[in-house]
């Protein structure tokens, strides 16, 4: 039941406060040990070596140092070793030199068996020696000077002095250990004492309380000393069962990491300490593995479990001492930073965790490449308590996953779960019912002929209180809620109704409507479109659906029944924002699209950036080679239009030609434009370009 987060065997950095503290205690304790042994004559040691009682005690001390008695799995300073009872009894009966010698041997054997780092073994010897020395000084003050030649058997009137000696032993040992833990985990000594002293005092009281009885038995009937093993074994096994239950309740069964319950307790402790120290920050990192589900689905859960265990090991050895790594379930982990300087420092920890995970893992003869998305929330910057910290780190994590940035710090403006956004979601539902949403239309111009080749329908929301709300504010909100399907139905119906109005008046312009990936894969979409086309007596080419390039990230687009049904219906598809995703030529060729729209971020910079110009030119050539139509978005100047025409781009749209217009204004514009089409001149004639809006 070893703690996977135990990093105490990692040597302290030379010159650090922890290194200085361990060095000072070790040197002082070692000096006290050597002085105690120097004051013992060789004759006394020879006499002890021939005593069966001495070797019995030595064996009991060594055995008692192998496994500690623990009452809680969350005790930071570790458990209490049963050897304490026998070494304190040796102190009462034989004196200080014998007690520290026995305890030193037991600690060395423990270090060898459990493979502790040498600095931990030396520190443990030193702190026990100093504790025994403090107890020995108290005994001397009460007139007791036990020695191998004159062993001492306590009596009833000696209990007060023995009690003070035991208290001195416990106080010195506890303070020395808590000081080391506090420096190692960068926590206050007060907090460490508060969380550990209660558990350890119970066990120490029992062990040190029995030590005088052991000393009395040693004086009268040495052969009965081993009988004390029985009550010790009972205490040990009872405590072990209690700790096992506590560990199961507070830790994840697969990885051994703290679970959500223990994470809550540790976070509340850290928050309480941070509130008492102005300027102190607490960080919570939420980490989700990318593409882990593919491993489970492909190779099975046993391999997935082993992968999670590897991840747990890497995370615990990549954080700082005192940080808490927990598993919340599935492939989701949390890292608590009880003390962090600022968001930049938290980002450094997150980056270190991601670097540790990216190292390939080899299981079942296969190599796995892992990656993770990490969200960060800080107290008091982003949240006052654990629940809100967890919620907001979760929001940041999903932003990192969606944006493929790896690490994100919580930003309130991007929180789709904020009260303002939830209020906006309710307003959006009512806006659909009250027809507050309207479509504006932006023409697409043929760069060679100057003619209109359709319009794109752009959604606008006139909020009765907030005024005009941009789509960037409410479309992402709708995509994450139940309203997206309802919103899509509303837009398609409005576009079909407007198309029918235009077609009846002789304006046969195709209307392009943006739909999300979820809409495109919805089996009900083709039926809805077919019913709408029949209702308004429109041909399928009267409407076109635009989807973003991210749909190419999944193979669902090629196998979905909805896509095949749309193709069979004759409704054309267009690929929006091309160049911002990760699509390949093969994927583009497989998706049944008729039009590819070049993202405006590239188009706007073709004059200022040679790289962007080459990208746009390459996309135009690629689209032409596939027999598709290219459309440039965001054309805001005549020079840009001319450059695009010279590249061979088919269509363009942007403010240079016309801004998005309400239906009535767009109708007038289209009728006036129909008979005054003028081609966009090549770049060499750009100086004489006519403004298409005034042509």
C-alpha positions, 0 to 999 in steps of 0.5 A, spaced: 500 500 500 505 504 498 503 511 496 505 512 489 505 520 490 511 519 495 517 523 492 521 523 499 527 519 496 528 524 491 534 528 494 533 535 495 537 540 491 543 542 494 543 549 497 535 549 498 532 550 505 530 542 505 537 540 504 540 545 509 535 543 514 536 535 513 544 537 513 543 540 520 539 535 523 543 529 520 550 532 523 547 534 530 544 527 531 550 523 528 554 527 533 550 526 539 550 518 537 557 518 536 558 522 543 553 517 546 557 511 543 564 514 545 561 514 553 560 507 553 566 503 555 568 497 550 567 492 556 560 494 557 558 492 550 562 486 551 557 484 557 551 486 553 553 482 547 553 476 551 546 477 554 540 474 551 536 479 553 540 484 549 539 480 542 532 479 544 531 486 544 535 488 538 531 483 534 524 486 536 527 493 534 529 490 527 523 487 526 519 493 529 522 497 524 520 494 518 513 496 518 510 502 521 503 502 524 498 507 520 491 509 522 490 513 516 493 513 509 493 520 508 498 521 514 503 525 510 509 524 515 508 516 515 506 511 520 509 510 527 514 504 528 513 499 533 520 499 535 519 505 539 516 501 544 522 496 545 528 502 544 524 506 549 524 500 554 532 499 552 533 507 554 529 506 561 533 499 562 540 500 559 541 508 558 541 512 552 547 509 548 544 502 548 537 505 546 540 509 540 545 503 538 539 499 537 535 504 534 540 506 529 541 498 527 533 497 526 533 504 521 539 501 517 536 495 516 529 498 514 533 502 509 536 496 506 530 492 506 525 498 503 531 501 499 530 508 502 535 513 499 541 514 504 539 521 506 532 519 509 536 513 513 541 518 515 536 523 517 531 518 521 537 515 525 539 523 527 532 525 529 531 518 533 538 519 536 536 527 538 529 524 541 532 519 545 537 524 547 531 529 549 528 523 553 535 521 557 536 528 559 529 528 562 531 522 566 537 525 568 533 531 571 529 526 575 535 522 578 535 516 573 542 514 570 541 507 567 547 504 564 548 497 562 552 495 568 546 498 573 540 497 569 534 500 572 527 498 573 521 503 574 517 503 579 510 507 581 513 513 583 517 514 577 511 514 572 511 522 572 518 523 570 517 517 565 511 521 562 515 527 561 521 523 558 516 520 553 513 527 552 520 530 550 521 524 546 515 524 542 515 532 541 522 532 538 521 526 534 514 529 531 517 536 530 523 534 526 519 530 522 514 535 521 519 540 519 522 536 514 515 534 511 513 541 511 519 543 507 519 537 502 512 539 500 512 547 501 507 547 506 507 550 513 509 547 519 503 548 523 499 545 517 503 539 517 503 538 525 495 539 525 494 534 520 499 529 522 500 529 530 493 527 532 494 520 528 501 519 531 500 521 538 495 515 539 500 510 537 505 513 540 501 514 547 500 506 546 507 504 545 511 509 550 506 507 555 507 500 554 515 501 554 515 501 562 512 495 563 517 492 558 523 495 562 520 492 568 519 485 565 526 485 562 528 486 570 524 481 573 523 475 567 527 477 561 524 471 557 517 474 558 519 480 553 517 476 547 510 476 549 509 483 548 509 481 540 502 479 541 498 485 543 503 489 538 501 484 533 493 485 534 494 493 534 498 492 528 493 488 524 487 492 527 490 498 524 492 495 517 485 493 516 482 500 518 488 503 513 486 499 508 478 501 508 481 508 509 485 507 503 480 504 499 475 509 500 480 515 498 484 512 493 483 509 486 483 502 485 486 501 479 492 507 479 492 507 487 492 515 486 487 519 490 480 519 488 475 525 488 473 525 495 481 525 497 482 531 492 476 535 495 479 534 502 486 536 500 484 542 496 479 544 502 486 544 506 490 548 501 484 553 500 484 554 508 491 555 508 491 560 502 486 564 505 490 565 511 496 568 507 494 574 503 497 573 496 497 565 496 494 562 490 492 555 489 491 551 482 487 546 480 489 542 473 484 538 470 487 533 465 484 529 459 487 524 455 486 525 447 484 519 443 484 514 449 477 511 447 481 509 441 485 504 445 480 501 449 476 500 443 481 497 439 485 493 444 481 492 450 480 495 457 486 491 460 491 494 455 487 501 457 488 500 464 495 498 464 496 505 459 492 509 465 497 506 470 503 508 466 500 515 465 499 515 473 506 513 474 508 519 469 504 524 472 506 523 480 513 523 478 513 530 474 509 534 479 513 538 485 513 535 492 506 536 495 502 537 489 497 532 489 495 527 483 488 524 483 484 520 478 477 522 477 475 517 473 476 514 466 482 518 462 481 524 467 486 526 472 486 532 476 493 535 479 492 540 485 497 545 486 497 547 494 501 553 492 503 556 486 505 563 484 501 565 478 498 562 472 504 562 468 507 558 473 501 553 473 502 553 465 509 551 466 507 545 471 502 543 465 507 543 460 511 539 464 506 534 465 504 534 457 512 533 456 512 527 460 506 524 457 508 525 450 514 520 451 511 513 447 509 508 451 510 500 449 505 495 451 503 488 447 508 489 442 505 496 440 507 503 441 502 508 443 503 516 442 499 519 448 497 527 449 493 530 453 489 537 454 489 541 460 485 546 463 487 550 469 483 554 474 486 558 480 484 560 487 482 566 488 483 569 481 477 564 478 474 560 484 473 561 491 472 553 493 473 546 490 467 545 486 467 552 482 475 550 481 473 544 478 468 546 474 472 552 471 478 548 470 473 543 466 471 549 462 478 551 460 480 543 459 475 543 453 477 549 450 484 546 450 481 540 447 477 544 442 482 549 440 487 543 440 492 548 444 494 543 449 493 548 455 488 553 457 487 557 463 480 559 465 477 565 462 470 568 464 469 570 457 470 564 454 465 560 459 459 557 456 456 556 463 457 563 465 450 566 468 450 571 462 451 565 457 446 561 460 441 567 460 443 568 453 441 561 452 434 562 454 433 568 450 435 565 444 430 560 445 425 565 446 428 569 440 427 563 435 419 563 438 418 570 437 422 570 430 427 575 432 432 572 428 433 574 421 437 572 415 442 577 411 444 575 405 451 577 402 452 575 394 458 571 391 461 574 385 464 571 379 471 574 378 471 572 371 464 574 368 462 579 374 455 576 375 452 574 381 453 566 383 448 566 389 448 569 396 450 566 403 445 567 408 448 570 415 444 569 421 443 576 425 439 577 432 436 583 434 435 582 441 430 587 444 435 589 450 442 588 448 441 590 441 445 586 435 448 580 437 454 577 433 453 570 431 460 568 434 456 570 441 450 565 440 452 560 435 457 556 439 452 556 445 447 553 441 452 548 438 453 546 445 445 545 447 439 542 445 437 548 441 442 547 435 437 543 431 431 548 432 436 553 430 438 550 424 431 548 422 429 555 423 434 558 418 433 553 413 426 554 413 427 562 412 432 561 407 427 556 403 422 561 404 426 567 401 429 563 395 422 561 393 420 569 393 426 570 389 425 564 384 417 566 383 420 574 381 425 571 376 431 572 381 434 565 381 440 565 386 442 559 390 442 561 397 448 557 401 446 556 409 451 554 414 450 548 418 454 544 423 457 537 423 452 535 427 447 537 423 450 534 417 450 527 420 443 528 422 439 523 419 433 527 419 436 533 415 435 530 408 428 529 410 427 536 412 430 539 406 426 534 401 419 536 405 421 544 404 423 544 397 417 540 396 413 545 400 416 551 396 416 548 389 424 549 389 429 545 385 435 542 390 440 547 387 436 553 390 439 551 396 447 549 398 449 547 405 456 549 407 460 545 412 467 547 416 473 543 414 473 540 421 468 535 418 474 532 414 477 530 421 472 524 422 470 518 417 463 519 419 462 524 414 464 519 408 459 513 411 453 517 414 447 516 411 445 523 411 451 525 407 449 520 402 441 522 402 443 529 401 447 527 395 442 523 392 437 529 393 441 533 389 443 538 394 450 541 393 455 541 399 460 547 400 466 546 404 467 553 408 473 556 412 478 551 408 485 552 410 484 552 417 483 545 419 487 539 417 484 535 411 488 532 406 487 531 398 484 524 399 479 526 404 477 532 400 476 528 394 472 523 397 467 528 400 462 530 395 462 537 395 461 542 389 465 548 392 471 550 397 471 557 400 478 559 402 478 562 409 478 570 409 484 569 414 489 568 408 485 572 403 486 578 407 493 577 408 495 576 400 498 583 399 502 583 406 504 575 406 508 571 401 506 565 405 499 567 405 499 568 397 502 562 396 497 558 400 491 561 397 494 560 390 495 553 392 488 552 394 486 555 388 490 550 383 488 544 388 481 546 387 481 547 380 485 540 379 479 536 383 474 540 378 471 544 384 469 551 384 473 556 389 470 561 393 475 567 396 471 570 403 473 576 406 475 580 399 475 588 402 479 591 396 479 591 389 487 589 389 485 583 393 479 582 388 484 583 382 489 578 385 484 573 386 482 573 379 489 573 376 490 566 380 484 563 377 479 564 383 472 562 381 468 566 386 469 571 391 465 575 397 466 580 401 465 588 403 468 590 397 462 587 393 457 588 398 455 587 405 450 582 408 444 585 407 437 584 409 432 580 404 428 587 402 435 590 400 438 584 397 432 583 393 433 590 390 441 590 389 440 583 386 435 586 381 440 592 379 446 588 379 443 583 374 444 587 368 450 591 370 455 585 371 462 587 369 468 582 370 474 584 375 480 586 371 487 582 372 492 585 376 495 589 371 489 593 370 487 594 377 488 601 377 482 602 373 478 598 377 471 600 378 467 599 384 463 593 383 458 596 388 457 602 383 458 599 377 
